[in-house]
């Protein structure tokens, strides 16, 4: 029976699209010869040669693997094309009997590329928002059956899973790719990355942590280490603690020696276009793949259309406004050689591993030195000579600076953040029906958690204040604040980090659970024999065979962790009823009394983030322009 179930799960993991390939064959069934922390450099080298087919480690690889297998939270800083992926692949092979390796990656295209390049000794899969419900269910069935060794997911999907674990097996290793996205000082900040430590280690119980990046300044490294509680920082030359790295006077070279870097000053767009044609028609570049980076989507479309009839091999544009399928088709055509040149914004290229891109052009200014390093890092990853040429103009710089200065920090945003926190923490607007549903903890719920034993009580022994859940649906809060969802999400991610210990945020929280009864027994009859249903059903609203449960209300009455209720109902379902998660929102658990002065201080701090991010972006743009202009004049 077990063999049949495993075969069924393996069949379910078969691809419905090429983004979800069948789990790869070839993973050995022999358990590791020793405990992971006991692996010596010689053991790792033996695996490298005989299982992964490489003769030697590159600088920094073995040190990072040893640190991870020893259970130390590790940040690996290696330049693009230096083999960061192997640093989770080989440990994943060592740990495959212990549990799953979960790789958090910011882009679907990057996940697909990493999956295609996974060695045959590892079984891999992707779960992404671009899959159908059936595709995701098929992959998760294989994951739960322990038929997947490495699973690639987005940070947004991870935030959903942190609610109840989604039935994942033990996580032996969590790897955060492009870890600079954790830091608000980074050029690619992502709000959900702020909470990676909470999601991976606190909620999902990951046993080891590895963070990878190629482009991080010292402020970014410091921020990443603090947020992820990093123990060791590994570089190509040696290992550090965070403090040792920050005090280190020497900085290693961040670009590979096989790349030539050139900067040319151009008067206007016409001069830039002529330079592009001259470069890409030259004998050195005319037969090889190339990327042209621009800073505006409209420029990408316009330039691709203009160059398409002038260059051999085909020219396509690529930017974030395109549909996912369209972006994927263009990337696949570029990777396979059907398209020679792509004109793209910074949305193209993070983690792109096409080894024979011989030319990377910047048509205008990169947004920062970090962007420039990351984008030029796509060039000649196979070690052959490559050219990186920036065509800069003062007009581009002035336009970019003006646009960066106009971003974010408006009075409306400041007011929106303040209203959001006052609604959640002080109950503002509760006298009329607003977007927030607040539910105080019952005595039963408080008794289940030791931290609430010290809640102040009055002379009658009753709590003078009760912890509470405040929940809302995304669309309702968006309408109430006239504030985009991504700004609400970013504000709450920053708030959860700064108010840790006072509040706990559950993102992409199912604000309602639906129990759909379809068996021969009625809901009331099932409640007589099931104590959980007996407790839950009186709190539901019934419409036909469907009973809807307000999740935060039930949790405030019953107590316990949010995932416990969902998992208990999931396990109880069967032939008589089915559980569905409905409506996506947030729930904030407030564990300590909060005064109005503290709310105002938090609102001021959060409101300052936009202004700080804007100043930071302008300073980075200025630094990039000064550096590249001086190089052009040299």
N, C-alpha and C positions, 0 to 999 in steps of 0.2 A: 504493500500500500504506500509506503514511504517513497519507494522508487517511482511509482506511478505519479505521486504528487509532485516529485521533483521534475519528472519529465514534463508534466503539465505546466509547471511554472517556467521551465526552460522554453517551452513552446510559446508561452504567453509573452516571454521577453523577446521573441523574434520581431524583426523590424516591421513597423507599419510605415516607416519612412527611413531615409538614410541617416536621420539624426538619432535614431534609436537602433543601432545595429544589434544583431544577436550577440549575446555574451560570447566573448572570444573563447576558442578552444585552447587547450594546452596548459592550463594552470595545474601545477603538480598537486597531488593529493597527499604527499608526504609531509608530515608536520615538521616544523622547524627543529633543528637538532638541539637547540638550547634556548634559554630565556632571552628575549630580545635585548635586554640590557647587557647580556654577556657576550654579544657579538663583538669580536675584535676587528681591527682594520684588515687583518688577513682574511677573516671570514667574509667580510664585505667584498673584498677584492675577488675572492673565489666566486661569489655569487655574480659579481659584475662580469667576469669572464665567461663563466660556464652557463649562466642563465640569461644574461642580458646581452652578451655578445660584444662587450667593449673590453679593451685591453687594460686601460688605465683610467683612474678617476681624474677629472679636471680639478684645478685648485678650488678648495672650499667644499666640494661635494661630500667627500668621506667624512669630514669634520661635522657637517650638518647632519648627516645620517646618524653618526654615532651619538650626537647630542640628542636627537629625537628619540632614538631607541633607548637611551638612558632615562627617558621620561622628562627631559628638560624642555620647557617651552622655548622655541628657537625661531629667530628671525634670520633669514638667509638673504644677503645682499650680493647678487651676482649680476654682471652686465648681461644685456640681451644676447641670446645665442650661446650662453655659457653652460647650459645643461641643468637649469633649475628643476625641470620636470622629473628628471631621474631621481632627485632628492626626495620625492614622495613615492615614486614608483618602486624603488628597491625596498624601502621600509614597508610599503604596502604588501609586497611579496612575503617579507619576513613575518608580517602580522596577519596574514590572510586567514589563519586558523583562529586567531584571537577575536577578530571582528572586521568591520568594514572600514575602509579608508574613504572619508568624505572630503571632496575637493570643492571648495567654494570659489566660484569664478564669476566675474562681473558681466560677461558677454556670452550669449548663446553661441555665436560664431566661434568664440575662443574655446568653449566647452566641446563643440563638435570637432574642432581641430585636434584638441588634446585627446579626445576619445579615439579618433582615427589613428593617432600615433602611439597609443598605448601598446606596450609589448604583448606578444601573444601569450606570455605566461601569466597574464592578468586578465580577468574578466571584468569588463567595464560597461557602464550605462550612463545615460543622461536623463535627468528630469528637468523639463523647462516649460515655460508658459506657452511655447509655440506648439506643444504637442496637444493632441486631442485627449479628451478624458480617458478614452480606451487605451491610448498609448501609455499614458502616465500610470494607469492601473496595472497594465501588463508589466512595466518595468518594476513598480513597487512590489508586485507579487514575486518577481524573481529576487528582489533585494531581501524580502522577508524570508524567502526560502534559502538564503545564504548562497545564492548562485551568482552574486556580483561581489567582486573584490574592491573595485574603485567606482564610486558614484559621484558624478559631477552635478552640482546644483548652483543656483543663483542665491545671493544673499537674501533676496526677497522671498524666495521659496523656503529658505531656511527659517526665516522669521515665522512663517506659517507653521512649520513643523515643530518649532520650539514650544507651541501650545500643548501638544500631547504626545510628541515623539513620533507620531505617524507609524507606529509599529516597527521602527527601525531596529535592526540587530545592534549589539554593542558596537560602539565606534572606537576602534583601536587607535586611529589617527585622524585628526582633522587638519586639513591643509587649507590655508587662506592664500589664494593666488592674487597677484596684484595688490599686495597688502598695504601699499601706500594709500589706497582708497579709504583706509580706516581713519586717516588723519584729516582734520579740517584744513590743515596747512598744505595738503596735497593738491596737485593739479587735477586730480580725478576723484574728489571726495564723493562718497556714497553714504547716505545716512544710515542704512541698515548695517554697514560695516562697523559703525560705532559700537554696536551691541554684539559683535561676534563672540567675545569672551562669554558674555551672558548666555547667548544661544547655544554655543558649542559645548562649553564646559559645565555651566550651571544647569541648563535645561536638559541637554542631551547626554551629558556625562562623558564627553570625549576624554580619552585617557592620555592622549599626547597632542601637542599642537606644533605645527610648522607654518610659518608665514614667509611668503616669497615676494621679493620685489627687485626690480633692476634700477628704479629711478626714485630715489628718496634723498631729500636734503636732510641736514642734521635736525632741524626742527621737526620734520616729518618723522624721522627715525625715533626721536625722543617721544613724540606723541603716540606712535604705534606701539612702542615698548611699554608705555604707561597704560594704554587702554587694554592691551592684550596680556599684561603682566609677564612680559618676556624675561626669561632667565639668561639666555645666551644670544649674542649677535655674531653670526659667522660671515666673514668676508673671504675673498679669494686668498688673502695673504695670512689671515689668522682669525682666532676667535676672541670675542670681547664680552665683558659685561656692558650694559648701556653706558654707565658712567665712564668706563675706560674708552669707549668709542668716542664719546662726546669730547673727551680731553685729548684724544689722539690728534697730533698736529698734522700728520701726513694724510692725504686723501688719495686713494688709488685711482688710476685711470679708469674712467667709466665707459670710454668708447674703445672698440676693438681696433687693433693695430692694422687690420687689413682694409680699413676704410679711410679714404682721403676726404677731408672736409674742406669745402670751398664756399666763399660768400661773395656774391656779386651785387653791386648796387645798380638798380634800374630806375629810370626816370618815371615810367608810367606803365600801364597794363600792356600797351603795344610793345614796349621794349621787353617786358617780361615774356610775352608770347614768343617773340623772335628768339630770345635766349633759349626757351624751352624747345622750340623746333630745332635750333642749332645743336643743342645737347643730345636730344633723342634721335636725331638723324645721323649723328656722328658714327663712324665705324665701331667705336668702343661701345655704343649703347643701342644701335639700331636693331639688333637681333635678340635683345634681352628684355626681361620684364622690368617695369619701372612703376613707381608710385609718385604722383604729384600731390602734395598736401596744400590745401587752401583753407582759409578760415571761415568762409561763408558757403552755405549750401547752394545759393544761387550762382556763385562763382564756379562751383564744381560742375553744375549742369551746363552752364554757359561754356566753360573751357573744354569740357569733354565733347560737346557738340562741335565746337570750333576746330578741335584737333583731329576729330575722327576721320575726316577726309584727307588729312595732311600727313598722318603717320601710319605706317604699316602695322598690322597685327591687331587692330581694333582698340578703341578707347571708350571706357565707360566711367560714369560718375558714381559716387557712393557717398551717402550721408544718412543721418538718422531720420529724416523725414520720409524716406522710402519705406514701403511695406516690408515686413520681415522676409517674405518669400523672395521679393525682388533683390534685397540685399544679399540673401543667401545665394541666389543664382549668379549674381555678379562675382561674389567671392569664389564660388566654385569654378566659374569660367576663368578667373584670374589664376587660381591655384593649378588648374589643369593646362594652362597655356592657351586657351581659346581667346582670351583677351590679354593683350600685352601691357597696356597702360591703364591704370585706374587713377582718376582725379578724385580726391577724397578729402573730407574733413577729418578731424581727429577721431571720429567714430570708427574709422577703418585702421586696423593695424595692431591694437593691443593684443600681444601674444601671437600675432600672425607669424606662422613658421613656414614660409616659402623660401627655400634655401638659395635660389638663384635670382633674386631681385638685385640687379647690379647698379641701379640708379634710384636714388630718392631725392626728389626736388621739393623745395619749399617755395611755393609761389606766393611770396609775401612773408609775413612774420609768424613764427610759431608763438603760441601764447606764453611760453616760458622756456627756460633752459631745460627743465625736466621733460616737457613735451618734445622739445627738439631731440633730446637724447633718446627718448622712447621711440619716436617716429623714425629717426635715422637708424635705430637699431633693427629695423626690418631689412636692412641692406646686407646682402652677401653673408647670410648666416652660415654658409658652408665653408667659410674661410677664404674664399677667392677674393681678389681685389674688387672693391666697390667704390662708387662715387656718391657723395652726399653734397648737394649744392643748394644753397639758399639764395633766392633772388629777392632782395629786400628793397622796399621803397618807403620813403618818409610818409607818403600819402596813405599807404596801408597802415602804418603804425599810428598815425593820427586818427584814422577811422576806428581802429580797434580800441584805442585808448578812450575815445569818446563813448563807444558802446559799453565798455567795461565800467566807465564812470557812471553811466546811467542805470546800471543794474542794481536791483535790490535796495533794501533799507528804507523804503518809503514810510511815511507816517501811517498809511493804511495798514501796512504789514506789522508795524510796531503795535498798533491798536488791536490788530487781530490776534497777535500772540498773547497780549494781556487779557483779552476777553476769553480766549481759549483756556488759559490757566485759571481764571476766576470761575468759569463755568465748572471746571473739573474739580477744583480744590475747595472753593468757597460756596458752591451751589448757586452762583449768580444766574438768575433767570429761571430758577426752579419753581417760582410762584406761578409761572405760566408754562405751558407745555413746550419744552425746549428740546434740543437734540440729545441732551445727556440724561441717562437713566441712572439715578443714584440709589444704592441699596445698602443700608447699614448692616453690619454683621449681627447675626443672632447670637444668643448666649451659647448655643450649641457650636456655632462656627468659631467663636472666640476660644472656646474650651479646647478645640482641636489644635491650637497653635500656642506654644509656650511663650512666644514673644508678646502675646496679648495679655499675659497674666499680670503684668505691671500697669495695665491701663488704670488711670485714676478712677476712684469710685466715691460715691456720696455716702452720707451717713446711713442710708438704707442698704448699702452694699451694691447699689446699681452703678454701672459704668457712667461716669459723667461725660464721656466721649466714646464713640464707637468707631473702629475702623470701618471702611466702606469700599465698595466697588463703584466706580463711575464708568459707564460704558456708552458708546455712541457709534452710529453708523457713519461711514465716510461721507456719503452723499448729503446726509442731514447736516453735518458740521460744515461742509463746504458751502452749503446754501446759507446757513446761519451767519457765518463769518465773511462770506463773499471772498473766500481765500482758497487758492488752488490746493488740491489734495497733496501735491508733492511738497508744498510749503508747510502744510499741517504736519505731514509725516516727518519732515526734517526738524521742525521745532520740537516735536514730541521725542524724537530720537536724542536730540541734544539734552532735553529736559530730563529724560530717564537717566542719562549718564550723570548729570549734575545733582539730581535729587536721589541718588542711589541710597537705599536704606530707609528713606521716607516713603517713597512710592516704588511700585513695580509696574512696568508697562507691558501689556500683551498686545503686540501688533497683529494686524490681519486676523483679528479675533472673531470667531463665529458668534455673533451677538444673539443668534437664535439656533436652537437645536430642534429639528423636526423628527418626531416619531411617527412613522407611517405604518399603521396596523393593517394587515391583509390576511391574517390567518383565520382559522375557524373560531378561536377564542376571542372574546372581546377584551378591550384594554382593562376593564374592571376585573374580569376573571383572571387575567394574567397578573394583575397587581396583588391579588389575594395570595399568590404563591411566590411572587418575587418582591422581596423587601425594598429593593431600589425603586422599582416602578411604583410601589405603594407610596413611597416618599415623594416621587417626582410628579406623578400624574395630577395631584391636586393643584400644582403650580402651573399647569399647562392651560392653553386655550385650544379648544377643539373646533375644527372645521372638517366635518365628515370624518374620514378615517385618519386624519392627520392631527396630531397633538403638538402644538408649538410651545417650546419652553424658552423663556427669556433667560439666557445663560447666566448673566451676572446676578439676577435675582435668585436663581437656584443656588449658586455658589455662596451668596451672602447668607442664605438660610441654612445650608447644609455644611458649609465649611470645606476645607481641604484645598489642594491645588487644582487649578482649572482643568488640567489634563486628566485628573483622576475621574471626574464626572464623565467626560467624553469617552475615556477608555472603558469605564465600567459599563456604560450604555452600549458601546460598540461590542463588547464581549457578550452582553446579554442578548443582543439582537440575534435573530435566526429565522426560523420559518414563520414566526408570528408577527414580527415587526422589523422595520428597517430604520436605521439612524441616518439623518442627513444634516450636514452643516449648512446653515442658511445665513445670508447677509454677512458682509465683511465689514469689520470695524475695529475698534480698539476698546480695551478695558484697562483702566488705571486702578490699581489697588493702593489705597492710601492707608499706611500702617501707623502713622503718627499724626497728632494734631498739627495743623499748619496755620500760622497766624498771617494776617493780611500783609504785614510788613515783609514776611518771607516771600509771599507770592509776588509782591511788587519787585523785590530784589531779583527773583528768578526771571520775571518778565523783562526787566532791564537787561539782564545778562544775555538772555536769548535774543533780544532785539538787537543787541550789539554785535551778534555773530555775523549778520548780513553785512554790516558796515565793515567789520574786520576782514571778512572774506573778500569784499570788494577792494579794500586797500591792498590786501595781500596780492590779489590778481593784478592790480595796476603796477605794484612794485616789481612783480615777476616779469610783466610785459616790458617795463622800462629797462630792467636788467638785460633781458634778451636783446632788445633793440640796441642798447649801448654795446654789448659784446659783439653782436653780428656786424654792426656798423663799423666798429673799429677793425674787425677782421677784414671787411671789404676794403677799407682804406689802407690796410697794411701793404 
